[in-house]
């Protein structure tokens, strides 16, 4: 009974707050006018056909380790969950390991307290992760991405009702004008991460599949560089002639 009441109160609170504050989704540091590559951390990924310096690259958590193999020194944007900065889970520890002494353009940290920026900066210094610009994205700004871009509402009550950070990066790119979004290393059907061997089960599978299906059915400019993902999920495969 107590849990049901608590959940009901949380739903009411989040719904009212979202409606009252009417948040804008997070803005990119610049308008995207060329293809955007969103790199996830699934074990299998591919360098998109025709990738050159005009493409913008967004990495998620520890997926920056993938682009090093492509000869890319640093992504334009990195999206990171708050718990990767100080967390003690095997995944958080591995994320910090692969990001140690690396850098990015703009770093977006999700769900960190906006009134505790100094602690965030200190946590990032602890593993020497550098950035040109640091932004904190709260829950309601993240909810606004799903709402504004896909016309889907989520109060983020559990893992099944949330998108993965990879799909949030796709929404972010679309919201900020990307003429094409190419995903790689993002597969709701996969397990594990490219930067560790723990074989952890992937969260947010349900909402990611719902979102992919909606974006594809609406003809949004979303592609994948991964042939198996194209076949499994029906996402158009990016080729050298797609641009």
Secondary structure as the mmCIF struct_conf table of DSSP 4:
data_model
#
loop_
_struct_conf.conf_type_id
_struct_conf.id
_struct_conf.beg_label_comp_id
_struct_conf.beg_label_asym_id
_struct_conf.beg_label_seq_id
_struct_conf.end_label_comp_id
_struct_conf.end_label_asym_id
_struct_conf.end_label_seq_id
HELX_RH_AL_P HELX_RH_AL_P1 UNK A 2 UNK A 21
HELX_LH_PP_P HELX_LH_PP_P1 UNK A 23 UNK A 28
BEND BEND1 UNK A 29 UNK A 30
BEND BEND2 UNK A 34 UNK A 34
STRN STRN1 UNK A 36 UNK A 39
BEND BEND3 UNK A 42 UNK A 43
HELX_LH_PP_P HELX_LH_PP_P2 UNK A 47 UNK A 48
TURN_TY1_P TURN_TY1_P1 UNK A 49 UNK A 50
TURN_TY1_P TURN_TY1_P2 UNK A 53 UNK A 54
BEND BEND4 UNK A 55 UNK A 55
STRN STRN2 UNK A 56 UNK A 60
HELX_RH_3T_P HELX_RH_3T_P1 UNK A 61 UNK A 63
HELX_RH_AL_P HELX_RH_AL_P2 UNK A 64 UNK A 68
TURN_TY1_P TURN_TY1_P3 UNK A 69 UNK A 71
BEND BEND5 UNK A 74 UNK A 74
BEND BEND6 UNK A 76 UNK A 76
STRN STRN3 UNK A 77 UNK A 81
TURN_TY1_P TURN_TY1_P4 UNK A 82 UNK A 82
HELX_RH_AL_P HELX_RH_AL_P3 UNK A 83 UNK A 86
BEND BEND7 UNK A 89 UNK A 89
HELX_RH_AL_P HELX_RH_AL_P4 UNK A 90 UNK A 99
TURN_TY1_P TURN_TY1_P5 UNK A 100 UNK A 101
STRN STRN4 UNK A 103 UNK A 110
TURN_TY1_P TURN_TY1_P6 UNK A 111 UNK A 111
HELX_RH_3T_P HELX_RH_3T_P2 UNK A 114 UNK A 116
HELX_RH_AL_P HELX_RH_AL_P5 UNK A 117 UNK A 126
TURN_TY1_P TURN_TY1_P7 UNK A 127 UNK A 128
STRN STRN5 UNK A 130 UNK A 137
HELX_RH_AL_P HELX_RH_AL_P6 UNK A 139 UNK A 150
BEND BEND8 UNK A 158 UNK A 158
HELX_RH_3T_P HELX_RH_3T_P3 UNK A 159 UNK A 161
BEND BEND9 UNK A 162 UNK A 162
HELX_RH_AL_P HELX_RH_AL_P7 UNK A 165 UNK A 175
TURN_TY1_P TURN_TY1_P8 UNK A 176 UNK A 177
BEND BEND10 UNK A 179 UNK A 179
STRN STRN6 UNK A 181 UNK A 184
BEND BEND11 UNK A 185 UNK A 185
TURN_TY1_P TURN_TY1_P9 UNK A 188 UNK A 189
BEND BEND12 UNK A 192 UNK A 192
TURN_TY1_P TURN_TY1_P10 UNK A 194 UNK A 195
BEND BEND13 UNK A 197 UNK A 198
HELX_LH_PP_P HELX_LH_PP_P3 UNK A 200 UNK A 202
BEND BEND14 UNK A 203 UNK A 203
HELX_RH_AL_P HELX_RH_AL_P8 UNK A 205 UNK A 217
TURN_TY1_P TURN_TY1_P11 UNK A 218 UNK A 219
BEND BEND15 UNK A 221 UNK A 221
STRN STRN7 UNK A 222 UNK A 224
BEND BEND16 UNK A 225 UNK A 225
HELX_RH_AL_P HELX_RH_AL_P9 UNK A 227 UNK A 233
HELX_LH_PP_P HELX_LH_PP_P4 UNK A 235 UNK A 235
STRN STRN8 UNK A 236 UNK A 237
HELX_LH_PP_P HELX_LH_PP_P5 UNK A 238 UNK A 238
TURN_TY1_P TURN_TY1_P12 UNK A 240 UNK A 241
#
